Each structure stands twice: as structure tokens, then as C-alpha cells.
């Protein structure tokens, strides 16, 4: 059985929208004779007349009106299939590390949705127990993270850096300082925030300690860290964008002037990189240049 080609359907749909072969031909960048010939080929394949044409008007026949929704559905399905093959259709699971709050995040999500409107976004926040924001367990396709952590099997691309601040109760002895040195904090009880040793050592500044870390309290999320600091049970570090994001009741944030900055990176698994995740990484890199 001879089937219509996509060019037949596109010519038919354009002519059906315009009901004027000259205007339809201009839209398709072909001459009217070529459009008429293609419509005639389609009518022969279908063994049905699709248009009634006179010198004054063009109208769909009953057969043409019946064929119209099926032609639209066929072209739409083909477009969706093309988008899917190009990675422009589907679903993208985005992980956000618990310390990943920064102005770029919201702008990046909006920009990605605008550029790829047919891709549904599933955005999930992760606590301190998973610095990879779901990449290691396969629940995220791409993530905004803060290395260093155990990142074997992941591809990371650095986006920016931020200074780090200590979170303190507003009546803490150092609460009124504009900045502090790490030595002024080392003897404080510090929050234990993750079972990833590399990430934990970075956020407790283990490289600059000469004594063991005083026992604080286990905090599995940013909210738990804030509550521990507010209660005077433990302190911890957060990046600048977290410190400046809101006015946190009962808390102050003081810049620690002599510790390395926190790196923000976009990451994805090396073994299962999707087209959507790669596009997200490229867009994140592009937008990071504007920070």
C-alpha cells in the first residue's frame, strides 16, 4: 500500500489553514504549481478529493475535513518523535544539594524551561547525607552540588565560588563581628553533617585543625543545623548565598576570612548521561559566566 509522505501532509495542512493555494505556497517557499501537484498526488494516494477549488474560493471537501485531524496528529507525532530523539522532549530529574541555594538556581530552572518547554522538570532538594544530590543513587539525572565530596563516576563542571560563613546564635560571643578567623571557632562544638568523609572534612575545616573536632550534634539538613546553632548546641559553615538569602530569626552569619571558598558545580553521572542532562550542564555553564 502506498502511504502519504510527510511533504504531502505538510502541504495539505498548510493549504487547509490558508484555504488559498497562493498564500499556502508562499508559506512553504514553493511555487503554487508545485503545491497543486503535491495535493494532487495525495488525493490520488487516498483516492479522495480533498479540496473544492474555484477561481474565487477554496474549501475542504467532506473527505478533506475528515482527513484533517489525522494529518495534524501524524505531523505532531513526528515532531514529538524528532524532539525526543534530539533530547528536546521527556523528563529531567534535577537534584539540588542542601547547600546549593544561590541566585543562579532559580534563573537556571526558568531559563531551561523556557528553552526546552516540552521537558518536564522534577526538582528535588537533598539533605546533608547526600552531597551528590541523588546522582550516586541514580535518583537524579543532573545536580547542582558543592564539591569536594566522594565523586567517583561523576562528571563535574565548576560554575562559581562563594565565601563561607559561620552560623551562630544571635547572642553568641562572636555574633557582633564582621568577620572572624577560623582559630576563633575551632574549639566550638561543630555539627556533624554527613557520612561522606571528604565533604565532612571540608565543611568542618579539618585541614586547619590541630586538635580533634569537639563533639557537637548530628545535623541531617540545613534546617537542623540552624536549629542547633540557635540553641547553642553546635555551629557550622554555610556558603554566602545561604547566609544572605533570608533574615533567619535568632541567627547571625559571620564571614570566616581564612578558609577556602565553597565551589558550586553542575554534575552528572559519567555512565548514564542523557541529552537533557548535558543540555542542562551546558546552559548552567553559559549562565555562570554572568554571575
C-alpha positions in Angstrom: 0.0 0.0 0.0 1.3 3.4 -0.9 1.4 5.8 2.0 1.5 9.6 2.1 4.9 11.2 2.7 5.4 13.9 5.3 5.7 16.5 2.5 2.2 15.6 1.4 0.8 16.1 4.9 2.5 19.4 5.4 1.3 20.8 2.1 -2.2 19.6 2.8 -2.2 21.1 6.3 -0.9 24.5 5.1 -3.4 24.6 2.3 -6.2 23.7 4.7 -5.2 26.5 7.1 -4.9 29.2 4.4 -7.7 28.0 2.0 -5.7 29.8 -0.6 -3.1 28.0 -2.6 -1.1 31.1 -3.5 -0.7 32.1 0.2 0.0 28.5 1.2 2.7 28.2 -1.4 4.4 31.3 -0.2 4.4 30.0 3.4 6.0 26.8 2.1 8.5 28.7 -0.1 7.4 26.8 -3.2 5.5 27.8 -6.4 1.7 27.3 -6.5 2.1 24.7 -9.2 4.3 22.6 -7.0 1.7 22.8 -4.2 -1.1 21.8 -6.5 0.9 18.9 -7.8 1.7 17.6 -4.3 -2.0 17.9 -3.3 -3.0 16.0 -6.4 -0.5 13.2 -5.5 -2.1 13.0 -2.0 -5.6 12.8 -3.5 -4.5 10.1 -5.8 -2.9 8.1 -2.9 -6.1 8.5 -0.8 -8.4 8.1 -3.8 -10.4 11.1 -2.5 -10.8 14.7 -3.4 -9.6 16.9 -0.5 -10.4 20.4 -1.8 -13.1 22.1 -3.9 -11.4 24.8 -5.8 -12.9 27.5 -8.0 -11.3 30.8 -9.3 -12.9 32.6 -6.3 -12.5 30.2 -3.3 -11.0 27.0 -1.9 -12.9 24.8 0.5 -12.3 21.4 2.2 -14.4 18.6 1.0 -16.1 16.3 3.4 -13.2 13.9 2.9 -10.7 16.7 3.4 -12.4 17.7 6.7 -12.4 14.1 7.8 -8.7 13.6 7.0 -7.6 16.9 8.6 -7.3 15.8 12.3 -5.5 12.7 11.4 -2.9 14.6 9.3 -2.4 17.0 12.2 -1.9 14.1 14.6 0.6 12.4 12.3 2.7 15.5 11.9 2.5 16.3 15.6 3.6 12.8 16.5 6.5 13.0 14.1 7.6 16.4 15.6 7.4 14.9 19.1 9.5 11.9 18.0 12.1 14.2 16.5 12.2 16.3 19.7 12.6 13.1 21.7 15.5 11.9 19.6 17.2 15.3 19.9 16.6 15.3 23.7 14.0 18.1 23.5 11.2 16.0 24.9 10.8 14.0 28.1 11.6 14.4 31.8 14.7 15.7 33.6 15.3 14.9 37.3 17.4 17.7 38.9 19.0 17.4 42.3 19.9 20.3 44.5 22.4 19.8 47.3 21.3 21.2 50.6 23.9 23.9 50.5 23.1 24.7 46.9 20.9 27.8 47.3 22.2 30.6 45.2 20.7 33.2 42.8 21.7 31.1 39.8 19.4 28.2 40.7 16.1 29.9 40.1 17.2 31.7 37.0 18.7 28.5 35.6 15.5 26.5 36.1 13.4 29.2 34.4 15.8 29.5 31.5 15.9 25.7 30.9 12.1 25.5 31.0 11.9 28.4 28.5 14.4 26.9 26.2 13.1 23.3 26.4 9.3 23.7 27.1 8.5 20.1 26.3 10.8 18.7 29.0 9.1 18.2 32.4 11.4 19.1 35.4 11.4 17.1 38.6 13.4 19.2 41.1 14.3 17.7 44.5 16.3 19.1 47.4 18.7 16.8 49.3 20.0 16.9 52.9 23.5 16.7 54.2 23.6 12.9 53.9 23.9 13.0 50.1 26.3 15.7 48.8 25.9 14.3 45.3 22.2 15.3 45.4 20.9 12.0 44.2 23.5 11.2 41.5 25.2 8.4 43.3 21.9 6.5 43.9 20.5 7.2 40.5 17.6 9.4 41.6 18.8 12.5 39.8 20.0 12.9 36.2 21.9 16.1 36.9 22.6 18.1 40.0 23.9 21.4 41.4 26.4 20.4 44.1 29.2 21.7 46.2 32.4 19.7 46.0 34.6 18.3 47.4 32.9 15.0 48.1 33.3 11.4 47.0 32.6 12.0 43.3 33.9 8.8 41.7 31.9 8.1 38.5 30.6 11.7 38.2 31.5 14.5 35.8 31.7 17.9 37.5 31.9 21.3 35.9 32.7 24.3 38.2 30.4 27.2 38.0 31.4 29.7 40.7 32.9 30.1 44.2 31.5 31.7 47.3 33.0 32.7 50.7 31.9 30.7 53.7 30.1 32.0 56.8 29.7 30.5 60.2 26.1 30.3 61.5 25.8 31.5 65.2 23.1 32.2 67.7 22.5 35.9 67.8 23.8 36.0 71.4 27.0 34.2 70.7 30.2 35.9 71.8 31.2 36.5 68.2 27.8 37.4 66.8 28.7 41.1 66.5 31.9 40.6 64.4 32.0 41.5 60.7 34.4 38.6 60.1 36.4 36.0 62.1 39.4 33.8 61.7 38.9 30.0 61.9 41.1 29.7 65.0 38.4 31.7 66.9 35.9 28.9 66.1 38.0 25.7 66.2 37.2 24.9 69.8 33.4 25.4 69.4 31.2 22.3 69.2 30.7 21.6 65.5 27.8 19.9 63.7 28.4 16.5 62.2 26.6 16.8 58.8 27.3 13.8 56.6 28.8 10.4 56.3 30.9 11.4 53.3 34.3 11.9 54.9 35.7 14.3 52.2 32.6 16.5 52.4 32.6 16.4 56.2 36.3 17.4 56.4 35.8 20.3 54.1 32.8 21.8 56.0 34.4 21.3 59.4 37.8 22.6 58.1 39.7 19.6 59.2 42.8 20.7 57.2 43.3 23.7 59.5 42.8 21.9 62.9 45.5 20.9 65.3 43.0 19.3 67.8 40.2 16.8 67.3 36.8 18.3 66.4 34.8 19.0 69.6 31.6 16.9 69.7 28.6 18.8 68.5 25.4 17.3 67.3 24.3 15.4 64.2 22.5 17.6 61.6 21.0 15.9 58.6 19.7 19.1 56.9 20.3 22.9 56.8 17.3 23.4 58.9 18.7 21.1 61.6 22.0 23.0 61.6 20.2 26.3 62.0 18.2 24.9 65.0 21.4 23.5 66.6 23.1 26.9 66.2 20.1 28.8 67.5 20.1 26.5 70.6 23.8 27.0 71.1 24.5 23.2 70.7 26.7 23.4 67.6 28.0 25.7 64.9 28.7 25.1 61.2 29.6 26.8 57.9 27.3 27.8 55.1 28.0 29.5 51.7 27.5 33.2 51.3 24.3 32.8 49.2 22.7 30.9 52.1 23.8 33.4 54.6 22.4 36.3 52.6 19.2 34.6 51.4 16.9 35.4 54.3 16.8 37.1 57.7 16.9 33.9 59.9 15.3 34.6 63.3 17.7 34.1 66.2 20.8 33.6 63.9 23.7 35.7 62.6 26.1 34.8 59.8 29.8 35.9 60.1 32.3 35.5 57.3 35.2 33.3 58.1 38.1 35.1 56.4 40.8 32.4 56.2 39.1 29.3 55.0 38.9 28.2 51.3 35.7 29.2 49.4 32.9 26.8 48.6 32.8 25.7 45.0 29.4 25.4 43.1 29.4 22.8 40.3 26.9 21.1 38.0 27.4 17.4 37.9 26.0 14.3 36.1 26.9 10.6 36.0 29.5 9.6 33.5 28.0 6.3 32.7 24.4 7.4 32.1 24.5 10.9 30.6 21.2 11.9 29.0 20.8 14.5 26.2 18.6 16.6 28.6 21.2 16.5 31.4 24.0 17.5 29.0 21.9 20.4 27.8 21.3 21.5 31.4 25.0 21.3 32.1 25.8 23.5 29.1 23.1 26.0 30.0 24.4 26.2 33.6 27.9 26.8 32.3 26.7 29.5 30.0 24.7 31.3 32.7 27.5 31.0 35.3 29.5 33.4 33.1 27.0 36.1 34.1 27.5 35.8 37.8 
